[in-house]
Amino acid sequence: MIYQKVALIGLGLIASSIAWATKRGNLAGQVRGYDLSPEARETARAIGLCDVFDSAAEAAEGADLVILCVPVGAMETAIRAVAPGLKPGAVVSDVGSVKRAVIDAVTPHIPEGVQFIPAHPLAGTEHSGPAAGFAALFDNRWCLVVPSPDSDPQKVADLCAFWEGMGAHVDEMDADHHDLVLAVTSHTPHLIAYTMVGVADDLRRVTDSEVIKYSAAGFRDFTRIAASDPTMWRDVFLSNKDATLEILGRFTEELFALQRAIRTGDGDLLHDYFTRTRAIRRGIIDAGQDTSAPDFGRTPLARK
Protein backbone atom coordinates (compact mmCIF):
# COMPACT_ATOMS: atom_id res chain seq x y z
CA MET A 1 0.00 0.00 0.00
CA ILE A 2 1.41 3.38 -1.07
CA TYR A 3 -1.29 5.81 0.12
CA GLN A 4 -3.89 5.60 2.86
CA LYS A 5 -6.43 7.74 1.01
CA VAL A 6 -6.64 8.58 -2.69
CA ALA A 7 -9.23 11.07 -3.93
CA LEU A 8 -10.35 11.23 -7.56
CA ILE A 9 -11.95 14.48 -8.69
CA GLY A 10 -13.95 13.64 -11.80
CA LEU A 11 -15.16 10.09 -12.34
CA GLY A 12 -14.76 9.46 -16.06
CA LEU A 13 -12.86 6.75 -17.92
CA ILE A 14 -9.42 7.55 -16.49
CA ALA A 15 -10.57 8.06 -12.90
CA SER A 16 -12.71 4.92 -12.88
CA SER A 17 -9.81 2.93 -14.31
CA ILE A 18 -7.53 4.37 -11.61
CA ALA A 19 -10.05 3.26 -8.99
CA TRP A 20 -10.22 -0.31 -10.29
CA ALA A 21 -6.45 -0.54 -10.85
CA THR A 22 -5.77 0.84 -7.36
CA LYS A 23 -8.01 -1.83 -5.84
CA ARG A 24 -6.45 -4.54 -7.99
CA GLY A 25 -2.95 -3.57 -6.83
CA ASN A 26 -3.94 -2.85 -3.23
CA LEU A 27 -2.27 0.54 -3.60
CA ALA A 28 -4.48 2.55 -1.23
CA GLY A 29 -6.51 1.96 1.91
CA GLN A 30 -9.45 3.99 0.61
CA VAL A 31 -10.43 5.38 -2.79
CA ARG A 32 -12.69 8.42 -2.61
CA GLY A 33 -14.36 10.22 -5.49
CA TYR A 34 -16.46 13.12 -6.67
CA ASP A 35 -17.98 14.18 -9.98
CA LEU A 36 -19.82 17.36 -10.87
CA SER A 37 -22.54 15.26 -12.52
CA PRO A 38 -25.13 13.76 -10.12
CA GLU A 39 -25.74 11.02 -12.68
CA ALA A 40 -22.04 10.11 -12.71
CA ARG A 41 -21.96 10.03 -8.92
CA GLU A 42 -25.01 7.76 -8.86
CA THR A 43 -23.47 5.43 -11.43
CA ALA A 44 -20.22 5.29 -9.47
CA ARG A 45 -22.12 4.36 -6.32
CA ALA A 46 -24.21 1.75 -8.14
CA ILE A 47 -21.15 -0.09 -9.51
CA GLY A 48 -19.18 0.16 -6.26
CA LEU A 49 -16.43 2.18 -7.87
CA CYS A 50 -15.30 4.04 -4.74
CA ASP A 51 -16.59 6.00 -1.77
CA VAL A 52 -18.47 8.79 -3.52
CA PHE A 53 -18.96 12.23 -1.95
CA ASP A 54 -21.28 15.05 -2.94
CA SER A 55 -18.60 17.76 -2.92
CA ALA A 56 -15.02 17.92 -4.15
CA ALA A 57 -13.77 19.37 -0.85
CA GLU A 58 -15.28 16.46 1.12
CA ALA A 59 -13.74 13.90 -1.21
CA ALA A 60 -10.29 15.50 -0.94
CA GLU A 61 -10.38 16.06 2.82
CA GLY A 62 -7.57 14.16 4.51
CA ALA A 63 -6.42 12.47 1.30
CA ASP A 64 -2.74 11.70 0.79
CA LEU A 65 -3.09 11.89 -3.00
CA VAL A 66 -5.68 13.94 -4.88
CA ILE A 67 -5.86 13.39 -8.64
CA LEU A 68 -7.67 15.94 -10.80
CA CYS A 69 -9.37 13.85 -13.50
CA VAL A 70 -11.25 16.66 -15.25
CA PRO A 71 -10.89 18.33 -18.66
CA VAL A 72 -7.91 20.64 -18.94
CA GLY A 73 -10.14 23.71 -19.02
CA ALA A 74 -11.71 22.72 -15.68
CA MET A 75 -8.46 22.21 -13.75
CA GLU A 76 -8.48 25.62 -12.07
CA THR A 77 -12.08 25.20 -10.94
CA ALA A 78 -11.25 21.73 -9.59
CA ILE A 79 -8.22 22.81 -7.57
CA ARG A 80 -10.15 25.76 -6.12
CA ALA A 81 -12.86 23.34 -5.01
CA VAL A 82 -10.53 20.85 -3.30
CA ALA A 83 -8.03 23.30 -1.79
CA PRO A 84 -9.93 23.79 1.51
CA GLY A 85 -9.79 20.06 2.27
CA LEU A 86 -6.14 19.44 1.45
CA LYS A 87 -4.01 18.36 4.37
CA PRO A 88 -0.35 19.36 4.85
CA GLY A 89 1.92 16.85 3.17
CA ALA A 90 -0.67 15.86 0.57
CA VAL A 91 0.17 15.52 -3.11
CA VAL A 92 -2.08 16.87 -5.86
CA SER A 93 -1.67 15.37 -9.32
CA ASP A 94 -3.67 15.29 -12.54
CA VAL A 95 -4.16 13.24 -15.71
CA GLY A 96 -4.38 16.06 -18.26
CA SER A 97 -2.80 15.58 -21.68
CA VAL A 98 -1.44 19.15 -21.58
CA LYS A 99 1.01 20.08 -18.88
CA ARG A 100 2.18 23.70 -19.12
CA ALA A 101 -1.34 25.15 -19.14
CA VAL A 102 -2.38 22.87 -16.28
CA ILE A 103 0.66 23.85 -14.20
CA ASP A 104 -0.12 27.54 -14.78
CA ALA A 105 -3.77 27.03 -13.80
CA VAL A 106 -3.26 24.82 -10.74
CA THR A 107 -0.03 25.95 -9.07
CA PRO A 108 -1.27 29.35 -7.77
CA HIS A 109 -4.00 27.57 -5.80
CA ILE A 110 -1.88 24.90 -4.11
CA PRO A 111 -1.85 25.53 -0.34
CA GLU A 112 1.40 25.79 1.57
CA GLY A 113 2.68 22.38 2.59
CA VAL A 114 1.00 20.65 -0.38
CA GLN A 115 2.86 19.61 -3.54
CA PHE A 116 1.56 19.56 -7.10
CA ILE A 117 3.19 16.84 -9.21
CA PRO A 118 1.52 16.67 -12.65
CA ALA A 119 1.18 13.40 -14.53
CA HIS A 120 -0.28 12.12 -17.77
CA PRO A 121 -1.19 8.47 -18.40
CA LEU A 122 -0.97 7.74 -22.14
CA ALA A 123 -3.99 5.47 -22.18
CA GLY A 124 -7.64 5.72 -23.05
CA THR A 125 -10.51 4.56 -25.22
CA GLU A 126 -13.27 6.38 -27.07
CA HIS A 127 -15.64 5.57 -24.19
CA SER A 128 -16.34 7.84 -21.23
CA GLY A 129 -18.08 7.89 -17.88
CA PRO A 130 -17.71 5.96 -14.61
CA ALA A 131 -18.86 2.68 -16.16
CA ALA A 132 -16.22 2.85 -18.91
CA GLY A 133 -13.21 2.19 -16.69
CA PHE A 134 -11.37 -1.09 -16.29
CA ALA A 135 -8.36 -2.12 -14.21
CA ALA A 136 -6.13 -3.11 -17.13
CA LEU A 137 -6.32 0.24 -18.97
CA PHE A 138 -2.80 1.27 -17.89
CA ASP A 139 -1.12 -2.11 -18.29
CA ASN A 140 2.04 -1.74 -20.42
CA ARG A 141 1.17 1.89 -21.18
CA TRP A 142 3.28 4.91 -20.31
CA CYS A 143 2.60 7.51 -17.67
CA LEU A 144 4.64 10.71 -17.89
CA VAL A 145 5.33 12.41 -14.56
CA VAL A 146 6.29 16.09 -14.66
CA PRO A 147 7.89 17.16 -11.36
CA SER A 148 9.17 20.66 -10.73
CA PRO A 149 12.73 21.38 -9.53
CA ASP A 150 11.47 21.80 -5.96
CA SER A 151 9.36 18.63 -5.89
CA ASP A 152 10.10 16.33 -2.95
CA PRO A 153 12.01 13.36 -4.45
CA GLN A 154 10.27 10.89 -2.13
CA LYS A 155 6.82 12.14 -3.11
CA VAL A 156 7.77 11.90 -6.78
CA ALA A 157 9.02 8.35 -6.18
CA ASP A 158 5.76 7.44 -4.42
CA LEU A 159 3.66 8.80 -7.30
CA CYS A 160 5.78 6.90 -9.82
CA ALA A 161 5.41 3.72 -7.75
CA PHE A 162 1.66 4.28 -7.65
CA TRP A 163 1.44 4.39 -11.44
CA GLU A 164 3.78 1.41 -11.77
CA GLY A 165 1.53 -0.47 -9.34
CA MET A 166 -1.35 0.16 -11.75
CA GLY A 167 0.64 -1.52 -14.52
CA ALA A 168 2.14 1.52 -16.25
CA HIS A 169 5.69 2.27 -17.34
CA VAL A 170 6.76 5.62 -15.90
CA ASP A 171 9.07 8.30 -17.27
CA GLU A 172 9.77 11.85 -16.13
CA MET A 173 9.62 14.75 -18.56
CA ASP A 174 9.79 18.54 -18.69
CA ALA A 175 6.39 20.19 -19.16
CA ASP A 176 7.14 22.03 -22.41
CA HIS A 177 8.79 19.00 -23.99
CA HIS A 178 5.81 16.89 -22.92
CA ASP A 179 3.44 19.24 -24.72
CA LEU A 180 5.49 19.10 -27.93
CA VAL A 181 5.75 15.30 -27.83
CA LEU A 182 2.01 14.94 -27.26
CA ALA A 183 1.25 17.39 -30.06
CA VAL A 184 3.01 14.91 -32.37
CA THR A 185 1.74 11.64 -30.93
CA SER A 186 -1.80 12.53 -29.87
CA HIS A 187 -3.16 16.02 -30.34
CA THR A 188 -2.52 16.59 -34.05
CA PRO A 189 -3.59 13.02 -35.00
CA HIS A 190 -6.89 13.63 -33.20
CA LEU A 191 -7.35 16.92 -35.04
CA ILE A 192 -6.68 15.18 -38.36
CA ALA A 193 -9.17 12.44 -37.48
CA TYR A 194 -11.86 14.99 -36.64
CA THR A 195 -11.07 16.77 -39.92
CA MET A 196 -11.28 13.63 -42.07
CA VAL A 197 -14.62 12.62 -40.59
CA GLY A 198 -15.80 16.20 -41.11
CA VAL A 199 -14.71 16.08 -44.76
CA ALA A 200 -16.77 12.91 -45.27
CA ASP A 201 -19.75 14.63 -43.68
CA ASP A 202 -19.35 17.70 -45.90
CA LEU A 203 -18.80 15.80 -49.16
CA ARG A 204 -22.39 15.52 -50.24
CA ARG A 205 -21.52 13.46 -53.32
CA VAL A 206 -20.85 10.61 -50.89
CA THR A 207 -23.99 9.90 -48.91
CA ASP A 208 -24.06 9.25 -45.18
CA SER A 209 -25.23 5.70 -45.81
CA GLU A 210 -22.28 5.05 -48.14
CA VAL A 211 -19.78 6.44 -45.62
CA ILE A 212 -21.16 4.10 -42.96
CA LYS A 213 -21.78 1.05 -45.17
CA TYR A 214 -18.51 1.07 -47.12
CA SER A 215 -16.11 2.32 -44.45
CA ALA A 216 -12.64 0.90 -45.03
CA ALA A 217 -10.31 0.17 -42.13
CA GLY A 218 -8.57 3.55 -42.29
CA PHE A 219 -11.78 5.56 -42.08
CA ARG A 220 -13.15 3.28 -39.35
CA ASP A 221 -10.12 4.04 -37.18
CA PHE A 222 -10.49 7.77 -37.90
CA THR A 223 -14.09 7.58 -36.65
CA ARG A 224 -12.95 5.72 -33.52
CA ILE A 225 -10.54 8.53 -32.66
CA ALA A 226 -13.05 11.22 -33.60
CA ALA A 227 -15.57 9.68 -31.18
CA SER A 228 -13.50 10.93 -28.23
CA ASP A 229 -14.89 13.38 -25.68
CA PRO A 230 -15.43 16.72 -27.49
CA THR A 231 -15.12 18.81 -24.32
CA MET A 232 -11.79 17.27 -23.42
CA TRP A 233 -10.36 17.75 -26.91
CA ARG A 234 -11.63 21.30 -27.25
CA ASP A 235 -9.72 22.13 -24.07
CA VAL A 236 -6.61 20.26 -25.22
CA PHE A 237 -6.30 22.23 -28.45
CA LEU A 238 -6.94 25.57 -26.81
CA SER A 239 -4.47 24.79 -24.01
CA ASN A 240 -1.69 23.38 -26.20
CA LYS A 241 -2.17 25.84 -29.04
CA ASP A 242 1.45 26.68 -29.86
CA ALA A 243 2.78 23.12 -30.03
CA THR A 244 -0.26 21.86 -31.95
CA LEU A 245 -0.02 24.68 -34.50
CA GLU A 246 3.70 24.00 -34.98
CA ILE A 247 3.11 20.31 -35.68
CA LEU A 248 0.04 21.06 -37.79
CA GLY A 249 2.16 23.41 -39.91
CA ARG A 250 4.75 20.70 -40.47
CA PHE A 251 1.98 18.23 -41.30
CA THR A 252 0.60 20.66 -43.88
CA GLU A 253 4.03 20.95 -45.52
CA GLU A 254 4.34 17.16 -45.71
CA LEU A 255 0.82 16.91 -47.12
CA PHE A 256 1.63 19.43 -49.84
CA ALA A 257 4.74 17.41 -50.77
CA LEU A 258 2.69 14.23 -51.09
CA GLN A 259 0.03 16.09 -53.03
CA ARG A 260 2.71 17.26 -55.47
CA ALA A 261 4.12 13.72 -55.78
CA ILE A 262 0.69 12.31 -56.63
CA ARG A 263 0.02 15.08 -59.15
CA THR A 264 3.40 14.61 -60.89
CA GLY A 265 3.38 10.81 -60.70
CA ASP A 266 6.48 10.64 -58.47
CA GLY A 267 6.12 7.00 -57.43
CA ASP A 268 9.63 6.78 -55.98
CA LEU A 269 8.97 9.58 -53.50
CA LEU A 270 5.68 8.00 -52.43
CA HIS A 271 7.23 4.54 -52.02
CA ASP A 272 10.19 5.87 -50.02
CA TYR A 273 7.92 7.96 -47.81
CA PHE A 274 5.54 5.09 -47.07
CA THR A 275 8.44 2.73 -46.40
CA ARG A 276 9.91 5.12 -43.84
CA THR A 277 6.62 5.72 -42.07
CA ARG A 278 5.78 2.01 -42.09
CA ALA A 279 8.90 1.40 -40.02
CA ILE A 280 7.55 3.73 -37.31
CA ARG A 281 4.37 1.64 -37.11
CA ARG A 282 6.44 -1.52 -36.73
CA GLY A 283 8.42 0.17 -33.95
CA ILE A 284 5.20 0.92 -32.06
CA ILE A 285 4.16 -2.73 -32.29
CA ASP A 286 7.63 -3.97 -31.30
CA ALA A 287 7.52 -1.69 -28.25
CA GLY A 288 4.32 -3.41 -27.12
CA GLN A 289 2.23 -0.24 -27.48
CA ASP A 290 -0.24 -1.77 -29.95
CA THR A 291 -0.98 -4.97 -31.79
CA SER A 292 -0.76 -5.95 -35.45
CA ALA A 293 -4.21 -7.58 -35.29
CA PRO A 294 -6.61 -6.29 -37.98
CA ASP A 295 -8.89 -4.76 -35.32
CA PHE A 296 -5.89 -3.35 -33.40
CA GLY A 297 -7.02 -5.45 -30.44
CA ARG A 298 -9.84 -2.99 -29.79
CA THR A 299 -12.68 -5.46 -29.44
CA PRO A 300 -15.24 -5.19 -26.64
CA LEU A 301 -13.73 -8.32 -25.09
CA ALA A 302 -10.30 -6.69 -24.92
CA ARG A 303 -11.70 -3.89 -22.77
CA LYS A 304 -12.83 -6.15 -19.91
MARLO-922788 format. One line per 10 residues: number of its first residue (from 1); their letters; for each residue x, y, z of C-alpha. Coordinates in pm, 1 decimal, padded with zeros to 6 digits. Last residue first. Layout:
// residues N
NUM = A = X Y Z; ...
***
This chain:
// residues 304
304 = KRALPTRGFD = -01283.3 -00614.9 -01991.0; -01169.8 -00389.1 -02276.5; -01029.5 -00668.6 -02491.8; -01372.9 -00831.6 -02509.2; -01524.2 -00519.2 -02663.7; -01267.9 -00546.1 -02943.8; -00984.0 -00298.9 -02978.6; -00702.2 -00545.0 -03044.3; -00588.8 -00335.0 -03339.8; -00888.7 -00476.1 -03532.3
294 = PASTDQGADI = -00661.2 -00629.1 -03797.6; -00421.1 -00758.0 -03529.2; -00075.6 -00595.2 -03544.6; -00098.2 -00497.3 -03178.9; -00023.8 -00177.2 -02994.7; 00223.1 -00023.9 -02748.0; 00432.1 -00340.7 -02712.0; 00751.9 -00169.1 -02824.7; 00762.5 -00396.8 -03129.9; 00416.0 -00273.1 -03228.7
284 = IGRRIARTRT = 00520.5 00092.1 -03205.8; 00842.2 00016.6 -03395.4; 00643.8 -00151.7 -03672.7; 00436.9 00164.3 -03710.7; 00755.1 00372.6 -03731.4; 00889.7 00139.5 -04001.5; 00577.7 00200.6 -04208.6; 00661.7 00572.3 -04207.1; 00991.5 00512.1 -04384.0; 00844.1 00273.2 -04639.7
274 = FYDHLLDGDG = 00553.7 00509.5 -04707.1; 00792.3 00795.9 -04780.6; 01018.5 00586.9 -05002.5; 00723.2 00454.5 -05202.4; 00567.5 00800.1 -05242.7; 00897.1 00958.0 -05350.1; 00962.8 00677.8 -05598.5; 00611.7 00700.0 -05743.2; 00647.8 01063.6 -05847.4; 00338.2 01080.6 -06069.6
264 = TRIARQLAFL = 00339.7 01461.0 -06088.9; 00001.9 01507.9 -05915.3; 00069.2 01231.1 -05662.5; 00412.1 01371.7 -05578.5; 00270.7 01725.6 -05547.2; 00002.6 01608.6 -05303.5; 00268.6 01422.8 -05108.6; 00474.0 01740.9 -05076.6; 00162.9 01943.0 -04984.1; 00081.7 01690.9 -04711.6
254 = EETFRGLIEL = 00433.5 01716.2 -04570.8; 00403.3 02095.3 -04551.9; 00060.3 02066.2 -04388.1; 00197.8 01823.1 -04130.3; 00475.1 02069.7 -04047.0; 00216.4 02341.1 -03990.9; 00004.3 02105.7 -03778.9; 00311.3 02031.0 -03567.8; 00370.3 02399.8 -03497.6; -00002.0 02468.5 -03450.1
244 = TADKNSLFVD = -00025.8 02186.5 -03194.9; 00278.0 02311.7 -03003.3; 00145.4 02667.8 -02986.2; -00217.4 02584.2 -02903.6; -00169.3 02338.2 -02620.2; -00446.6 02479.1 -02400.9; -00694.0 02557.3 -02680.8; -00630.3 02222.5 -02845.5; -00660.8 02026.0 -02521.7; -00971.9 02213.3 -02406.7
234 = RWMTPDSAAI = -01162.6 02129.6 -02725.0; -01035.8 01774.8 -02691.2; -01178.5 01727.2 -02342.2; -01512.3 01881.3 -02431.7; -01543.1 01671.6 -02749.1; -01488.8 01337.7 -02567.5; -01350.0 01092.8 -02823.2; -01557.3 00968.4 -03118.3; -01305.2 01121.9 -03360.1; -01054.0 00853.2 -03266.3
224 = RTFDRFGAAS = -01295.3 00571.8 -03351.9; -01408.8 00758.3 -03664.5; -01048.7 00776.7 -03789.9; -01011.9 00404.4 -03718.5; -01314.7 00327.8 -03934.9; -01177.8 00555.5 -04208.3; -00857.4 00355.0 -04229.0; -01030.9 00016.8 -04213.4; -01264.5 00090.2 -04503.3; -01610.9 00232.2 -04445.1
214 = YKIVESDTVR = -01851.0 00107.1 -04711.6; -02178.0 00104.9 -04517.3; -02115.6 00409.7 -04296.2; -01978.4 00643.6 -04562.2; -02228.2 00504.9 -04814.3; -02523.2 00569.7 -04580.7; -02405.8 00924.8 -04517.8; -02399.3 00990.5 -04890.7; -02084.7 01060.9 -05088.9; -02152.3 01346.4 -05331.6
204 = RLDDAVGVMT = -02239.5 01552.2 -05023.5; -01879.9 01580.2 -04916.2; -01934.7 01770.2 -04589.8; -01974.9 01462.9 -04368.0; -01677.2 01291.3 -04527.3; -01471.3 01607.7 -04476.1; -01579.9 01619.8 -04111.4; -01461.6 01261.9 -04059.0; -01128.1 01362.8 -04206.7; -01106.8 01676.5 -03991.7
194 = YAILHPTHST = -01185.8 01498.6 -03664.3; -00916.6 01244.3 -03747.6; -00668.3 01518.5 -03836.1; -00735.4 01692.4 -03504.4; -00688.7 01363.0 -03320.2; -00359.5 01302.2 -03500.0; -00252.5 01658.9 -03405.1; -00315.7 01602.4 -03033.9; -00179.6 01252.7 -02987.2; 00174.0 01163.8 -03093.1
184 = VALVLDHHDA = 00300.5 01490.8 -03236.9; 00125.1 01739.2 -03006.0; 00200.8 01494.1 -02726.1; 00574.8 01530.0 -02783.4; 00549.5 01910.5 -02792.5; 00343.9 01924.4 -02472.1; 00581.2 01689.5 -02292.0; 00879.0 01900.5 -02398.8; 00713.9 02203.4 -02241.2; 00638.7 02018.7 -01916.2
174 = DMEDVHAGMG = 00979.2 01854.4 -01868.6; 00962.3 01475.2 -01855.6; 00977.2 01185.1 -01612.8; 00906.7 00829.7 -01726.6; 00676.3 00562.3 -01590.2; 00568.6 00227.4 -01734.1; 00214.2 00151.8 -01625.2; 00063.9 -00151.9 -01452.2; -00135.0 00015.8 -01174.8; 00153.1 -00046.5 -00934.2
164 = EWFACLDAVK = 00377.6 00141.3 -01176.8; 00143.9 00438.6 -01144.5; 00165.7 00427.6 -00765.2; 00541.1 00372.3 -00775.2; 00578.5 00690.0 -00982.4; 00366.0 00879.8 -00729.6; 00575.8 00743.7 -00442.3; 00902.1 00835.1 -00618.5; 00777.0 01190.3 -00678.1; 00681.7 01214.5 -00310.7
154 = QPDSDPSPVV = 01026.7 01089.3 -00213.4; 01200.7 01336.1 -00445.1; 01010.0 01632.9 -00294.9; 00936.5 01862.6 -00588.6; 01146.8 02180.2 -00596.4; 01273.3 02137.8 -00952.9; 00916.8 02066.0 -01072.6; 00788.8 01716.3 -01135.8; 00629.0 01608.9 -01466.0; 00532.9 01240.7 -01456.3
144 = LCWRNDFLAA = 00463.6 01070.7 -01789.1; 00259.7 00751.2 -01766.8; 00328.4 00491.4 -02031.3; 00117.4 00188.9 -02118.0; 00204.0 -00174.2 -02041.5; -00111.6 -00210.9 -01828.5; -00280.2 00126.8 -01789.2; -00631.5 00024.1 -01896.6; -00613.1 -00311.0 -01712.9; -00835.8 -00211.9 -01420.9
134 = FGAAPGSHET = -01136.7 -00109.1 -01628.5; -01320.5 00218.9 -01669.4; -01621.8 00285.2 -01891.3; -01885.9 00268.2 -01615.8; -01770.6 00595.5 -01461.4; -01807.9 00789.5 -01788.1; -01634.3 00784.5 -02123.4; -01563.9 00556.7 -02418.7; -01326.9 00637.9 -02706.9; -01050.8 00456.2 -02521.6
124 = GALPHAPIFQ = -00764.3 00571.9 -02305.4; -00398.9 00547.4 -02218.1; -00097.3 00773.6 -02213.7; -00119.2 00847.1 -01840.4; -00028.4 01212.3 -01776.9; 00118.4 01339.8 -01453.3; 00152.2 01667.5 -01265.3; 00318.7 01683.7 -00921.3; 00156.1 01955.9 -00709.9; 00286.2 01960.5 -00354.2
114 = VGEPIHPTVA = 00100.2 02064.5 -00038.0; 00268.1 02237.7 00258.5; 00139.8 02578.9 00157.4; -00184.9 02553.4 -00034.1; -00188.0 02489.6 -00411.3; -00399.9 02757.5 -00580.3; -00126.5 02934.9 -00777.0; -00002.7 02595.1 -00906.8; -00326.3 02482.1 -01074.3; -00376.8 02703.0 -01379.8
104 = DIVARKVSGV = -00012.0 02754.0 -01478.4; 00065.8 02385.3 -01420.1; -00237.5 02287.1 -01627.9; -00133.5 02515.4 -01914.2; 00218.4 02370.5 -01912.3; 00100.9 02007.5 -01888.3; -00143.9 01915.5 -02158.3; -00280.5 01557.9 -02167.6; -00438.3 01605.8 -01826.2; -00416.3 01323.8 -01570.5
94 = DSVVAGPKLG = -00367.1 01528.6 -01253.8; -00167.1 01537.4 -00932.0; -00207.7 01686.6 -00586.3; 00016.8 01551.7 -00311.1; -00067.3 01586.5 00056.9; 00192.4 01685.2 00316.8; -00035.4 01935.6 00485.3; -00401.3 01836.4 00437.2; -00613.8 01943.9 00144.6; -00978.7 02006.1 00226.8
84 = PAVARIATEM = -00993.0 02378.6 00151.3; -00803.0 02330.1 -00178.5; -01052.9 02085.5 -00329.8; -01286.1 02333.8 -00500.7; -01015.2 02576.0 -00612.0; -00821.9 02281.0 -00757.1; -01125.4 02172.8 -00959.5; -01208.3 02519.6 -01094.2; -00848.2 02561.7 -01207.0; -00846.3 02221.2 -01374.6
74 = AGVPVCLIVL = -01171.5 02271.9 -01568.4; -01014.4 02370.6 -01902.5; -00790.9 02063.6 -01894.3; -01089.3 01832.6 -01866.4; -01124.5 01665.5 -01524.7; -00937.1 01385.5 -01349.7; -00766.7 01594.0 -01080.4; -00585.6 01338.7 -00863.7; -00568.3 01393.9 -00488.0; -00309.1 01189.4 -00300.0
64 = DAGEAAEAAS = -00274.3 01170.1 00078.6; -00642.5 01246.7 00129.7; -00756.8 01416.3 00451.2; -01038.0 01606.4 00282.1; -01029.5 01549.8 -00093.8; -01373.8 01390.2 -00120.8; -01528.0 01646.2 00112.2; -01377.3 01936.8 -00084.9; -01502.2 01791.6 -00414.6; -01859.9 01776.3 -00291.7
54 = DFVDCLGIAR = -02127.6 01505.1 -00294.2; -01895.7 01222.9 -00195.3; -01847.2 00878.7 -00351.7; -01659.2 00600.3 -00176.5; -01530.4 00404.4 -00473.9; -01643.2 00218.2 -00787.1; -01918.5 00015.9 -00625.6; -02115.3 -00009.4 -00951.1; -02420.6 00174.7 -00814.5; -02212.4 00435.9 -00632.4
44 = ATERAEPSLD = -02022.2 00528.8 -00947.5; -02347.2 00542.8 -01143.4; -02501.0 00776.2 -00885.8; -02196.3 01002.9 -00891.6; -02204.1 01011.5 -01271.5; -02574.0 01102.1 -01267.5; -02512.8 01376.4 -01012.2; -02254.3 01526.4 -01251.7; -01982.2 01736.1 -01087.4; -01797.5 01418.3 -00998.0
34 = YGRVQGALNG = -01646.5 01312.2 -00667.1; -01435.7 01022.0 -00549.1; -01269.3 00841.8 -00261.1; -01043.1 00538.1 -00278.5; -00945.3 00399.0 00060.9; -00651.4 00196.4 00191.4; -00448.4 00254.6 -00122.5; -00227.3 00054.4 -00360.0; -00393.9 -00285.2 -00322.6; -00295.3 -00357.3 -00683.4
24 = RKTAWAISSA = -00644.7 -00453.8 -00799.5; -00800.5 -00182.6 -00584.4; -00576.9 00083.8 -00735.8; -00645.0 -00053.9 -01085.0; -01021.8 -00031.3 -01029.4; -01004.7 00325.7 -00899.0; -00752.8 00436.8 -01160.9; -00980.7 00293.5 -01431.4; -01271.2 00492.5 -01287.7; -01057.3 00805.6 -01290.5
14 = ILGLGILAVK = -00941.7 00754.7 -01648.9; -01285.7 00675.2 -01792.2; -01476.4 00946.0 -01606.2; -01516.2 01008.9 -01234.4; -01394.8 01364.4 -01179.6; -01195.3 01448.4 -00868.8; -01034.7 01122.6 -00756.3; -00923.4 01107.0 -00393.1; -00663.5 00858.0 -00269.2; -00643.2 00774.0 00101.4
4 = QYIM = -00388.9 00559.5 00286.5; -00129.2 00580.8 00012.4; 00141.3 00337.5 -00106.7; 00000.0 00000.0 00000.0
***
